[in-house]
Amino acid sequence: MLLNRLLLLAAYLLGILLPGGARAQQPYLAQEPFAHTYSIVARDPNTGDLAVGVQSHWFSVGTAVSWAEAGVGAIATQSFTNKSFGPRGLALLRSGKTAQQTLDELLRTDEGRDVRQVAIVDSQGNVATHTGQKCVDMAGHQQGAQFSVQANMMLSDKVWPAMARAFEQNAQLPLPERVLAALDAAQAQGGDIRGRQSAALLVVRAKASDAPWDDRLVDLRVDDAAEPLKELRRLLQLQRAYDHMNAGDLAVEKNDMPAAVREYETAEKAFPNNLEMRYWHAITLANKGQVAEAKKLLLPIFRQEPNWRTLTERLPKAGLLTVSAAELRQILALK
């Protein structure tokens, strides 16, 4: 398998398999992901939110490298990745240890520390970073105010300094976009020497809530793409649009129709070809008695995709469309 061949080659390069067949102590396990990559961990000083961003020339890098928990911290574990550093590190942070204390404890018992690269930011903004002396060049890291950038197997040693500059220079951006700016800066400097394949962005709240399922503000992954960062940014923009849709729904619940229309229109302008956004906007208007306005939105949708008409016919049974029988007939008769 490709992974086994790469691991064997890396083992030779790192001195694990010595010339002549002699074997040194193996510092990694065969099942550990081969995630050479660049990443950033950061805390937003304004909101307290925590983030991890990563790109690599490896499949589904986000399932191995990025870990975060609201009110606790964020961790990136890479190079010869010890995935246990994620949940174990978060548990140590949760127990009250600082980022540096957590990193020290993780590395203390790890025989593979020389081939690890790990970065941690805790809920107070303290950072700790480790780049093992046998990480494949170019490899290194740079810390800043409440963030750390780190990279290994890069085309040049300009990658992580460029990430740090981009993050610092874009302080006016929301945290997710700021993290993406750092990742883009790394790619502009050549990024991973092997190319690019996957990327991920994880952002959690500053404090844990009573609804932990809502504490992940952004959780996006591009597992395999020609331009993963471009696709990751598109997904983030799409999430922003759906955030406006949700805000519109909330305004409807409060009977604030002007606010609802503003939110829906903002979402639709971001992705004008998204029929679903326009469709639920129309259904909401119909449910609020604005059937004429709803019909104007629904007509081009029905013409473009007839299945939306079929769905509309089924909504009253589920209580999602509350118009009268006569109004429903008018809607379904749109041509």
C-alpha positions, 0 to 999 in steps of 0.5 A: 500500500502507498501508506506503508511504502511512505512509512518505510521510506520515512523510517529509513530517512529518519534513521529508524531503519538503518543501512544494513538492516539494523533497526532502531526503536520505532517512534511511531505506530503503523496506524498513525496518520502520515499527516505532514502539513501546515496548520494554525491554532488560535484564540480570538482575543475579542470573542474568546472563540478557539480555532484550528485550520489545516491543509495537507497533501493527504486525504481527510487531514481534518479527521486527524490533525484538528481538535477543539472544545468550547471553553477548553482549547484547540490542538493541532497534532501533525507530522507523524500524527499521534491522534491521541494527543487530541482527546488526551490533550483536551482532557488535560486542558479541561482538568486545569492544565495550561497549554505548556503543561499539557504539551509537556505531559503529552510528550513526556511519555511519547517515544515518537516525540522527535517526529511529532509536531504539536500546537496547543492554545488554551482558553486563556490564550496561552500557546505551546508548540513542539517541532520534533528534531526529526520532522521532515524539512522544511519544518518549524513553527512561530508563536504570536499573541494567542496563536501558533503556526506550524508546518513540516515537509514544506517547500521552503522555510518561508511558509510559517512566517508568512502564516504568522504575518497574515494572521496578525495583519488581518485582525479586523476579520472574524476568526474563521476568515482570519485563519483562512488568510493564514492558510492562504498565505502558506500556500502562496509561499509554496505550502506542502512540498508534495502539493495539496489535497485536503483542508479543514476549519474548526471553530468552537465557542469561548465558553461551553454552553448547556447545548454542547451540540451548538458549541461548534461554530464552524466545522468544515472539511474538504477531504479531497480536492484539487484546490482544498482551500478554495473549496473550504472558503466557499463552504464557509461563505455558504455557512455564512449565508445559511446563518442569515437564513436562520436569523431570518427564521428567528425574525419570523418567529418574532413577527419581525418581517422586515428583519426577516426579509433583510436576512433572507435577501442577504443570504440569497445575494450570497448564493443566488443560484441556491433554490432552497434558500429562495424556496423557504423564504417564499414558504415563510412569506406564504405562512405569514399571509403574504401569498402574492409575494411568495408566488412571485418567488416560487414561480421561477423555482417551479419552472426550473425544478418541478420537484419543488412544486411536488414538495410544496403539495406535501408541506401542509400535512407536516404543518410546514405550510399553513395557507388555505386550501384555495391559496394552496391551489393557487400556488400549485397552479403556478406555470 
